[in-house]
Amino acid sequence: MEDIRALDLNLLKALDALLDTHSVTLAADRLGLTQPAVSGMLNRLRDTFGDPLFVRAQRGILPTPRAMALAEPLKAALQSIEALLRPDGFNPASAELTVSIAATDYAQRAVILPLLLAIRTEAPGIRVSVRPVDIGNYANQLEQGLLDMALVTPEMAHDRLRARKLFEEHYVCVLRRDHPAVRAPFDLDVFCALDQAIMSHDGTQFRGSTDAALDAIGRKRRVVTAVPSFMFILDLLRDSDLCALLPSRLIEKTDELAVLEPPLDVPGFTKLLAWHERTQHDPALGWLRNRIAQLVT
């Protein structure tokens, strides 16, 4: 390798982008450069490290073992350099930045909504981009800088991410306020006899944790619709005789819906805030993470 005094920092940023994207074109887009410029930087990187670093593949380029070994220490080094250039303090009132958060529709209501209401007065210059959670890819998006944080459950968490527990959630039974079942003792027989709706991320699953709990005691319920949105279920309950078990934080006080305790024990879930190590020491994102926790715990 060449003397470090001759190494251009922009080459390291280009290498980081190439490692994240596995594409000269996508790396050029991220860096705001032309494709030939990034190709030239890759040639200089090859000379610097004495290794091809990337080889052509059917789609894009693949890193060599040497390049893969550089990925983690390179990100750490760039993060440290960014920290050196960053102002010492963070003032929410004067901050100007855009933050990307992945969240399900439940987390949008339970976590993102109170956050947005709070920062409109506390940090009006912070813009929040709310995106759906791509369960199979969100960890890569955090690593590549396409997301800043994600609201997930422990089952969705990855070992290579940092995470903070926000709260424990439990389920309640929800029906329209004038539903006939509300007037009767709401026992297990009444519950199992009702037509029910369930939230399914892809709309294909008609079973969930409630059905597993019923199986354990030899009972069944009748699920007649599966939809990928809790918000849609709320609208459906207001105008039908359907019943649904929903996370308690999703239900606002309203005259249109009745909220009852389920007649059986149904496991709840834990909500986590996840982020990548590369943003661990970012003062703005650290402030936002703490503010989210304060608002929902």
VOBA-1610 file (N, C-alpha, C; in pm, whole numbers, padded with zeros to 5 digits, always signed):
BEGIN
Met+00084-00120+00000Met+00000+00000+00000Met+00088+00125+00000Glu+00040+00230-00064Glu+00113+00355-00070Glu+00120+00420+00068Asp+00213+00516+00082Asp+00221+00596+00203Asp+00085+00662+00226Ile+00038+00661+00352Ile-00094+00714+00383Ile-00104+00863+00349Arg+00010+00932+00347Arg+00006+01075+00317Arg-00037+01102+00174Ala-00025+01000+00090Ala-00064+01017-00051Ala-00205+00966-00079Leu-00272+00914+00024Leu-00404+00855+00004Leu-00512+00963+00007Asp-00593+00967-00095Asp-00702+01063-00108Asp-00824+01011-00032Leu-00878+01093+00059Leu-00996+01053+00136Leu-01114+01020+00046Asn-01123+01090-00067Asn-01234+01062-00159Asn-01228+00920-00216Leu-01107+00865-00225Leu-01095+00727-00270Leu-01157+00631-00169Leu-01138+00659-00041Leu-01197+00573+00062Leu-01350+00584+00060Lys-01401+00703+00037Lys-01546+00718+00027Lys-01600+00644-00094Ala-01524+00645-00202Ala-01566+00571-00322Ala-01564+00421-00295Leu-01462+00374-00224Leu-01454+00231-00192Leu-01571+00190-00103Asp-01605+00273-00008Asp-01719+00245+00079Asp-01848+00235-00001Ala-01868+00326-00095Ala-01988+00324-00179Ala-01990+00200-00268Leu-01877+00162-00322Leu-01869+00043-00407Leu-01898-00083-00326Leu-01849-00089-00203Leu-01875-00204-00118Leu-02022-00214-00080Asp-02088-00102-00062Asp-02230-00101-00026Asp-02319-00139-00143Thr-02286-00089-00262Thr-02376-00101-00377Thr-02342-00214-00472His-02215-00258-00472His-02169-00360-00569His-02198-00315-00712Ser-02189-00185-00733Ser-02219-00130-00866Ser-02146+00002-00883Val-02073+00016-00994Val-02007+00143-01024Val-02110+00252-01050Thr-02218+00216-01119Thr-02322+00313-01152Thr-02391+00366-01027Leu-02432+00274-00936Leu-02500+00316-00814Leu-02406+00392-00721Ala-02280+00351-00717Ala-02183+00425-00636Ala-02165+00566-00689Ala-02161+00581-00820Ala-02149+00714-00879Ala-02268+00801-00844Asp-02388+00742-00848Asp-02509+00817-00811Asp-02501+00864-00667Arg-02457+00776-00576Arg-02449+00813-00435Arg-02348+00924-00412Leu-02236+00919-00484Leu-02128+01016-00464Leu-02148+01145-00542Gly-02246+01146-00634Gly-02267+01263-00717Gly-02159+01280-00821Leu-02106+01167-00870Leu-01999+01170-00970Leu-02044+01095-01095Thr-01965+01105-01200Thr-01995+01030-01321Thr-01942+00888-01307Gln-01996+00798-01389Gln-01950+00659-01386Gln-01802+00648-01425Pro-01756+00719-01530Pro-01612+00711-01562Pro-01524+00760-01448Ala-01571+00862-01374Ala-01491+00912-01263Ala-01474+00806-01155Val-01581+00734-01124Val-01573+00629-01022Val-01489+00512-01072Ser-01501+00480-01202Ser-01415+00375-01259Ser-01268+00412-01245Gly-01236+00538-01268Gly-01099+00583-01252Gly-01054+00573-01107Met-01144+00606-01014Met-01110+00596-00872Met-01086+00450-00832Leu-01165+00360-00890Leu-01147+00218-00862Leu-01009+00171-00909Asn-00965+00219-01024Asn-00832+00183-01074Asn-00723+00232-00978Arg-00739+00353-00926Arg-00643+00406-00831Arg-00645+00327-00700Leu-00764+00284-00659Leu-00775+00202-00538Leu-00704+00068-00556Arg-00717+00011-00675Arg-00649-00116-00703Arg-00499-00100-00693Asp-00447+00011-00743Asp-00304+00037-00732Asp-00264+00058-00586Thr-00349+00129-00513Thr-00318+00160-00373Thr-00310+00035-00287Phe-00408-00056-00304Phe-00415-00174-00219Phe-00349-00297-00280Gly-00303-00285-00404Gly-00238-00398-00467Gly-00329-00518-00481Asp-00456-00492-00511Asp-00556-00600-00521Asp-00663-00554-00619Pro-00724-00647-00695Pro-00832-00606-00788Pro-00952-00545-00716Leu-00976-00584-00590Leu-01084-00533-00505Leu-01222-00577-00552Phe-01249-00567-00682Phe-01380-00609-00737Phe-01360-00679-00870Val-01447-00776-00896Val-01447-00844-01026Val-01587-00833-01086Arg-01593-00836-01216Arg-01722-00824-01283Arg-01807-00948-01258Ala-01938-00927-01243Ala-02033-01036-01226Ala-02147-01016-01323Gln-02240-01110-01325Gln-02354-01098-01418Gln-02432-00970-01391Arg-02442-00935-01261Arg-02506-00809-01224Arg-02411-00732-01135Gly-02353-00628-01186Gly-02266-00543-01108Gly-02127-00602-01089Ile-02071-00578-00971Ile-01935-00623-00940Ile-01937-00692-00804Leu-01845-00785-00785Leu-01835-00859-00660Leu-01702-00827-00593Pro-01702-00806-00460Pro-01576-00775-00390Pro-01489-00897-00374Thr-01359-00875-00381Thr-01264-00982-00353Thr-01255-00999-00201Pro-01193-01109-00154Pro-01174-01124-00009Pro-01104-01006+00055Arg-01007-00948-00015Arg-00936-00831+00039Arg-01032-00714+00059Ala-01118-00690-00040Ala-01215-00581-00028Ala-01313-00608+00085Met-01359-00731+00098Met-01453-00764+00205Met-01390-00743+00342Ala-01262-00774+00354Ala-01193-00753+00481Ala-01180-00605+00515Leu-01181-00520+00414Leu-01168-00375+00435Leu-01300-00309+00476Ala-01412-00374+00448Ala-01543-00309+00460Ala-01569-00254+00599Glu-01557-00336+00702Glu-01590-00292+00838Glu-01494-00188+00891Pro-01362-00209+00886Pro-01272-00104+00935Pro-01281+00025+00854Leu-01315+00015+00726Leu-01330+00135+00644Leu-01447+00219+00694Lys-01560+00155+00722Lys-01676+00230+00772Lys-01644+00296+00905Ala-01575+00222+00992Ala-01539+00278+01122Ala-01447+00399+01105Ala-01352+00390+01013Ala-01260+00501+00990Ala-01332+00624+00936Leu-01420+00603+00839Leu-01494+00715+00782Leu-01586+00779+00887Gln-01644+00695+00971Gln-01730+00747+01078Gln-01649+00834+01174Ser-01530+00790+01207Ser-01445+00867+01298Ser-01405+01000+01236Ile-01376+00998+01106Ile-01340+01122+01037Ile-01458+01219+01034Glu-01580+01164+01008Glu-01700+01249+01008Glu-01721+01310+01146Ala-01694+01233+01251Ala-01710+01285+01386Ala-01615+01401+01414Leu-01493+01394+01358Leu-01397+01502+01375Leu-01446+01632+01312Leu-01517+01618+01201Leu-01561+01737+01126Leu-01695+01791+01175Arg-01763+01714+01261Arg-01896+01751+01306Arg-01888+01853+01419Pro-01978+01950+01425Pro-01978+02044+01539Pro-01993+01968+01671Asp-01934+02026+01778Asp-01937+01959+01908Asp-02078+01940+01961Gly-02160+02038+01950Gly-02293+02032+02008Gly-02402+02008+01905Phe-02521+01973+01954Phe-02636+01956+01866Phe-02750+02037+01923Asn-02802+02127+01843Asn-02913+02211+01886Asn-03036+02175+01805Pro-03133+02103+01862Pro-03252+02062+01787Pro-03326+02180+01723Ala-03330+02291+01792Ala-03408+02405+01743Ala-03353+02461+01613Ser-03222+02446+01589Ser-03162+02504+01469Ser-03115+02397+01369Ala-03135+02271+01403Ala-03086+02162+01317Ala-03163+02157+01185Glu-03091+02126+01078Glu-03150+02110+00945Glu-03103+01976+00889Leu-03190+01876+00887Leu-03153+01746+00833Leu-03278+01665+00802Thr-03259+01558+00725Thr-03366+01464+00692Thr-03331+01328+00751Val-03426+01269+00820Val-03407+01140+00885Val-03503+01038+00824Ser-03453+00919+00794Ser-03534+00813+00735Ser-03560+00704+00839Ile-03688+00674+00861Ile-03726+00574+00960Ile-03819+00473+00895Ala-03789+00344+00911Ala-03876+00239+00861Ala-03973+00198+00971Ala-04102+00188+00937Ala-04202+00156+01039Ala-04324+00092+00973Thr-04383-00005+01043Thr-04512-00060+01001Thr-04621+00042+01027Asp-04742+00015+00978Asp-04849+00111+01003Asp-04881+00120+01152Tyr-04864+00009+01226Tyr-04881+00014+01371Tyr-04779+00109+01434Ala-04651+00093+01400Ala-04546+00176+01457Ala-04561+00322+01414Gln-04615+00344+01295Gln-04639+00481+01252Gln-04737+00550+01347Arg-04843+00477+01387Arg-04942+00535+01478Arg-04887+00544+01621Ala-04823+00436+01667Ala-04783+00428+01808Ala-04656+00506+01840Val-04566+00521+01740Val-04436+00583+01767Val-04411+00708+01683Ile-04430+00695+01551Ile-04396+00808+01462Ile-04489+00926+01485Leu-04617+00902+01505Leu-04711+01012+01525Leu-04673+01100+01644Pro-04652+01044+01764Pro-04610+01131+01874Pro-04476+01200+01849Leu-04386+01132+01777Leu-04258+01195+01745Leu-04278+01318+01658Leu-04356+01304+01551Leu-04377+01416+01459Leu-04445+01534+01529Leu-04541+01504+01615Leu-04609+01611+01687Leu-04513+01686+01779Ala-04419+01613+01839Ala-04325+01675+01932Ala-04220+01758+01859Ile-04162+01705+01753Ile-04050+01777+01691Ile-04095+01894+01604Arg-04222+01903+01575Arg-04267+02021+01499Arg-04235+02149+01575Thr-04239+02143+01709Thr-04206+02261+01788Thr-04063+02256+01840Glu-04012+02136+01869Glu-03878+02123+01928Glu-03767+02130+01825Ala-03793+02076+01705Ala-03690+02070+01601Ala-03755+02087+01464Pro-03806+02207+01434Pro-03883+02227+01310Pro-03803+02207+01183Gly-03669+02207+01192Gly-03588+02189+01071Gly-03558+02044+01039Ile-03606+01952+01123Ile-03583+01810+01097Ile-03699+01755+01015Arg-03667+01701+00899Arg-03767+01634+00815Arg-03758+01483+00838Val-03874+01418+00843Val-03877+01274+00869Val-03939+01203+00749Ser-03861+01112+00691Ser-03908+01028+00581Ser-03947+00893+00641Val-04076+00860+00635Val-04126+00735+00692Val-04146+00634+00579Arg-04083+00519+00594Arg-04086+00418+00489Arg-04137+00285+00545Pro-04192+00200+00461Pro-04234+00068+00509Pro-04113-00017+00546Val-04135-00113+00634Val-04027-00203+00675Val-04015-00316+00573Asp-03901-00323+00508Asp-03870-00435+00420Asp-03801-00540+00508Ile-03878-00638+00555Ile-03829-00728+00659Ile-03698-00796+00618Gly-03687-00836+00492Gly-03569-00908+00449Gly-03451-00820+00415Asn-03472-00688+00408Asn-03365-00601+00356Asn-03337-00480+00444Tyr-03415-00457+00549Tyr-03399-00330+00621Tyr-03262-00320+00689Ala-03205-00433+00732Ala-03073-00428+00795Ala-02967-00380+00695Asn-02975-00427+00572Asn-02883-00380+00468Asn-02905-00232+00440Gln-03031-00188+00441Gln-03060-00047+00417Gln-03001+00041+00527Leu-03005-00007+00651Leu-02942+00067+00761Leu-02791+00072+00743Glu-02734-00040+00705Glu-02589-00048+00686Glu-02542+00042+00573Gln-02622+00051+00467Gln-02583+00127+00349Gln-02619+00275+00360Gly-02685+00315+00467Gly-02722+00454+00484Gly-02851+00493+00415Leu-02925+00396+00364Leu-03054+00426+00301Leu-03161+00449+00406Leu-03140+00398+00528Leu-03226+00423+00643Leu-03139+00468+00759Asp-03198+00545+00851Asp-03127+00586+00972Asp-03166+00501+01093Met-03291+00456+01097Met-03337+00370+01206Met-03462+00296+01162Ala-03498+00193+01238Ala-03614+00112+01203Ala-03684+00068+01330Leu-03815+00061+01324Leu-03897+00014+01436Leu-03937-00129+01407Val-03887-00223+01488Val-03903-00365+01460Val-03936-00439+01589Thr-03953-00571+01577Thr-03970-00659+01692Thr-03845-00744+01708Pro-03825-00807+01824Pro-03704-00890+01842Pro-03690-00999+01737Glu-03802-01052+01687Glu-03796-01156+01586Glu-03736-01104+01455Met-03747-00975+01432Met-03696-00913+01310Met-03556-00856+01328Ala-03505-00855+01451Ala-03377-00789+01480Ala-03260-00868+01423His-03148-00798+01399His-03026-00859+01347His-02912-00838+01445Asp-02823-00937+01455Asp-02711-00928+01548Asp-02619-00811+01515Arg-02612-00773+01388Arg-02516-00669+01351Arg-02572-00528+01372Leu-02691-00519+01428Leu-02752-00388+01454Leu-02755-00358+01604Arg-02752-00233+01638Arg-02782-00190+01774Arg-02934-00178+01789Ala-02983-00196+01910Ala-03129-00188+01931Ala-03157-00140+02074Arg-03269-00073+02088Arg-03314-00025+02218Arg-03460-00063+02236Lys-03490-00126+02349Lys-03629-00163+02376Lys-03709-00039+02409Leu-03823-00024+02343Leu-03911+00090+02367Leu-04023+00056+02463Phe-04096-00052+02437Phe-04208-00088+02524Phe-04257-00230+02495Glu-04338-00280+02587Glu-04409-00407+02568Glu-04553-00373+02530Glu-04605-00443+02433Glu-04741-00420+02386Glu-04828-00542+02417His-04957-00519+02443His-05051-00628+02463His-05173-00606+02374Tyr-05250-00713+02356Tyr-05365-00708+02266Tyr-05494-00685+02343Val-05586-00616+02277Val-05722-00598+02328Val-05821-00639+02220Cys-05941-00672+02260Cys-06045-00710+02165Cys-06128-00587+02130Val-06146-00564+02000Val-06212-00441+01955Val-06331-00475+01867Leu-06445-00409+01897Leu-06568-00421+01818Leu-06630-00283+01808Arg-06727-00268+01719Arg-06799-00140+01716Arg-06878-00124+01846Arg-06898-00002+01887Arg-06957+00028+02017Arg-07093-00037+02038Asp-07178-00042+01933Asp-07313-00098+01949Asp-07322-00243+01903His-07210-00313+01899His-07210-00455+01860His-07289-00535+01963Pro-07372-00630+01920Pro-07451-00711+02015Pro-07365-00782+02119Ala-07242-00822+02081Ala-07156-00896+02174Ala-07111-00810+02291Val-07114-00676+02276Val-07069-00588+02383Val-07165-00595+02501Arg-07294-00619+02473Arg-07394-00621+02578Arg-07396-00752+02655Ala-07342-00859+02597Ala-07343-00991+02662Ala-07213-01012+02738Pro-07210-01106+02832Pro-07082-01142+02895Pro-06984-01188+02787Phe-06871-01121+02777Phe-06779-01148+02667Phe-06686-01261+02707Asp-06737-01385+02691Asp-06657-01501+02728Asp-06598-01567+02604Leu-06531-01679+02624Leu-06463-01747+02515Leu-06559-01798+02409Asp-06678-01844+02450Asp-06776-01893+02353Asp-06822-01780+02261Val-06850-01664+02320Val-06892-01550+02239Val-06779-01509+02144Phe-06659-01503+02195Phe-06544-01463+02114Phe-06525-01556+01995Cys-06528-01687+02017Cys-06503-01783+01910Cys-06615-01786+01807Ala-06734-01742+01847Ala-06847-01743+01753Ala-06848-01623+01659Leu-06767-01521+01688Leu-06767-01399+01607Leu-06683-01415+01482Asp-06728-01354+01371Asp-06643-01342+01253Asp-06533-01240+01285Gln-06408-01274+01246Gln-06297-01192+01290Gln-06206-01151+01174Ala-06135-01042+01196Ala-06037-00991+01099Ala-05899-01001+01162Ile-05798-01019+01077Ile-05661-01032+01125Ile-05569-00949+01036Met-05465-00893+01098Met-05364-00821+01021Met-05257-00919+00975Ser-05232-00922+00846Ser-05128-01006+00788Ser-05043-00916+00698His-04909-00920+00715His-04822-00827+00642His-04838-00838+00491Asp-04866-00958+00442Asp-04887-00974+00298Asp-05030-01010+00264Gly-05119-01010+00363Gly-05259-01037+00339Gly-05293-01182+00312Thr-05198-01274+00338Thr-05222-01415+00304Thr-05241-01504+00426Gln-05205-01457+00544Gln-05207-01542+00663Gln-05337-01522+00742Phe-05410-01630+00763Phe-05535-01624+00837Phe-05520-01677+00980Arg-05397-01699+01022Arg-05368-01745+01158Arg-05261-01655+01221Gly-05268-01645+01353Gly-05170-01567+01425Gly-05152-01621+01566Ser-05097-01537+01656Ser-05071-01581+01793Ser-05200-01616+01866Thr-05311-01551+01831Thr-05439-01583+01894Thr-05480-01727+01863Asp-05460-01768+01739Asp-05498-01904+01699Asp-05410-02008+01767Ala-05282-01975+01788Ala-05194-02066+01860Ala-05241-02082+02004Ala-05285-01969+02067Ala-05336-01976+02203Ala-05465-02057+02211Leu-05550-02044+02109Leu-05674-02122+02105Leu-05644-02270+02083Asp-05549-02300+01997Asp-05512-02440+01974Asp-05472-02509+02104Ala-05404-02433+02190Ala-05353-02491+02315Ala-05465-02533+02409Ile-05585-02475+02392Ile-05698-02512+02478Ile-05808-02582+02398Gly-05775-02625+02276Gly-05869-02702+02196Gly-05985-02622+02139Arg-05962-02493+02113Arg-06069-02409+02058Arg-06023-02348+01926Lys-06120-02297+01851Lys-06092-02232+01723Lys-06179-02108+01709Arg-06133-02014+01630Arg-06213-01897+01594Arg-06230-01896+01444Arg-06312-01802+01395Arg-06341-01793+01252Arg-06287-01660+01198Val-06175-01667+01129Val-06115-01548+01067Val-06163-01540+00923Val-06232-01432+00889Val-06294-01421+00757Val-06220-01326+00664Thr-06128-01246+00719Thr-06052-01156+00631Thr-05913-01131+00690Ala-05814-01125+00601Ala-05677-01092+00638Ala-05632-00975+00553Val-05589-00868+00617Val-05550-00746+00544Val-05415-00699+00594Pro-05339-00626+00512Pro-05203-00584+00550Pro-05197-00451+00623Ser-05307-00408+00685Ser-05308-00276+00748Ser-05398-00275+00871Phe-05342-00235+00984Phe-05422-00219+01104Phe-05524-00107+01086Met-05486-00002+01014Met-05576+00111+00995Met-05703+00069+00920Phe-05685-00018+00822Phe-05800-00067+00747Phe-05892-00148+00839Ile-05833-00228+00929Ile-05915-00308+01021Ile-05999-00216+01109Leu-05942-00109+01157Leu-06019-00015+01239Leu-06140+00039+01164Asp-06119+00078+01039Asp-06232+00126+00957Asp-06335+00015+00938Leu-06288-00107+00917Leu-06378-00220+00895Leu-06461-00247+01019Leu-06401-00240+01137Leu-06473-00268+01261Leu-06583-00166+01286Arg-06559-00042+01248Arg-06659+00062+01273Arg-06789+00038+01197Asp-06781-00031+01084Asp-06897-00044+00996Asp-06942-00188+00975Ser-06903-00279+01065Ser-06940-00419+01047Ser-06957-00487+01182Asp-06994-00614+01178Asp-07005-00694+01300Asp-06878-00774+01327Leu-06772-00743+01258Leu-06647-00815+01278Leu-06583-00777+01412Cys-06494-00865+01457Cys-06417-00846+01579Cys-06270-00861+01543Ala-06181-00797+01619Ala-06038-00813+01595Ala-05962-00793+01725Leu-05855-00870+01742Leu-05759-00846+01850Leu-05651-00754+01795Leu-05634-00638+01859Leu-05542-00536+01808Leu-05449-00488+01920Pro-05331-00439+01885Pro-05242-00382+01986Pro-05308-00263+02055Ser-05294-00257+02187Ser-05368-00158+02265Ser-05333-00014+02228Arg-05206+00013+02192Arg-05166+00151+02161Arg-05227+00200+02030Leu-05284+00109+01955Leu-05345+00147+01828Leu-05483+00210+01847Ile-05543+00186+01962Ile-05682+00225+01982Ile-05690+00358+02054Glu-05746+00453+01987Glu-05773+00581+02051Glu-05910+00577+02119Lys-05927+00664+02218Lys-06058+00673+02280Lys-06158+00726+02177Thr-06261+00649+02153Thr-06359+00688+02054Thr-06495+00631+02090Asp-06599+00700+02054Asp-06735+00652+02081Asp-06777+00543+01983Glu-06698+00524+01878Glu-06738+00428+01774Glu-06694+00286+01803Leu-06593+00269+01889Leu-06537+00136+01913Leu-06540+00100+02061Ala-06565-00028+02086Ala-06560-00082+02223Ala-06431-00162+02237Val-06365-00146+02350Val-06240-00216+02377Val-06261-00307+02498Leu-06241-00438+02476Leu-06263-00538+02579Leu-06137-00620+02601Glu-06124-00674+02721Glu-06013-00765+02747Glu-06040-00899+02680Pro-05943-00958+02613Pro-05963-01088+02548Pro-05998-01195+02652Pro-06083-01290+02616Pro-06122-01395+02710Pro-06020-01509+02719Leu-05898-01486+02670Leu-05788-01583+02681Leu-05658-01507+02678Asp-05553-01573+02724Asp-05421-01509+02724Asp-05358-01517+02585Val-05327-01401+02528Val-05262-01394+02397Val-05130-01321+02416Pro-05018-01382+02378Pro-04888-01314+02396Pro-04883-01182+02319Gly-04825-01082+02382Gly-04805-00954+02315Gly-04672-00953+02241Phe-04614-00834+02226Phe-04486-00825+02157Phe-04407-00706+02210Thr-04279-00707+02179Thr-04188-00599+02219Thr-04155-00514+02097Lys-04155-00384+02116Lys-04116-00294+02007Lys-03975-00242+02034Leu-03889-00256+01932Leu-03751-00212+01939Leu-03725-00098+01841Leu-03629-00015+01876Leu-03574+00084+01783Leu-03436+00034+01744Ala-03413+00012+01615Ala-03286-00046+01568Ala-03212+00055+01481Trp-03078+00050+01488Trp-02995+00136+01403Trp-02860+00067+01383His-02782+00118+01289His-02653+00058+01259His-02543+00128+01338Glu-02437+00054+01363Glu-02323+00106+01440Glu-02267+00235+01380Arg-02278+00250+01247Arg-02218+00367+01183Arg-02282+00497+01231Thr-02406+00494+01282Thr-02473+00615+01330Thr-02476+00624+01482Gln-02407+00533+01549Gln-02412+00528+01695Gln-02372+00661+01759His-02273+00728+01703His-02220+00849+01766His-02266+00978+01697Asp-02363+00968+01610Asp-02418+01087+01545Asp-02505+01162+01646Pro-02472+01287+01679Pro-02547+01357+01785Pro-02693+01382+01750Ala-02722+01411+01624Ala-02861+01437+01584Ala-02944+01311+01596Leu-02893+01200+01543Leu-02968+01076+01549Leu-02975+01023+01692Gly-02870+01048+01770Gly-02875+01010+01911Gly-02984+01086+01985Trp-02996+01215+01955Trp-03102+01294+02018Trp-03240+01241+01978Leu-03257+01210+01851Leu-03386+01158+01805Leu-03419+01024+01870Arg-03320+00936+01881Arg-03345+00807+01945Arg-03390+00825+02090Asn-03322+00914+02160Asn-03361+00939+02299Asn-03499+01003+02307Arg-03529+01090+02213Arg-03660+01158+02217Arg-03772+01059+02189Ile-03749+00966+02096Ile-03849+00863+02069Ile-03876+00781+02194Ala-03770+00739+02262Ala-03785+00659+02383Ala-03861+00735+02491Gln-03830+00864+02506Gln-03900+00945+02607Gln-04049+00956+02578Leu-04083+00964+02451Leu-04223+00986+02412Leu-04311+00863+02427Val-04252+00743+02416Val-04336+00623+02411Val-04318+00528+02527Thr-04224+00557+02617Thr-04205+00468+02732Thr-04261+00529+02859
//
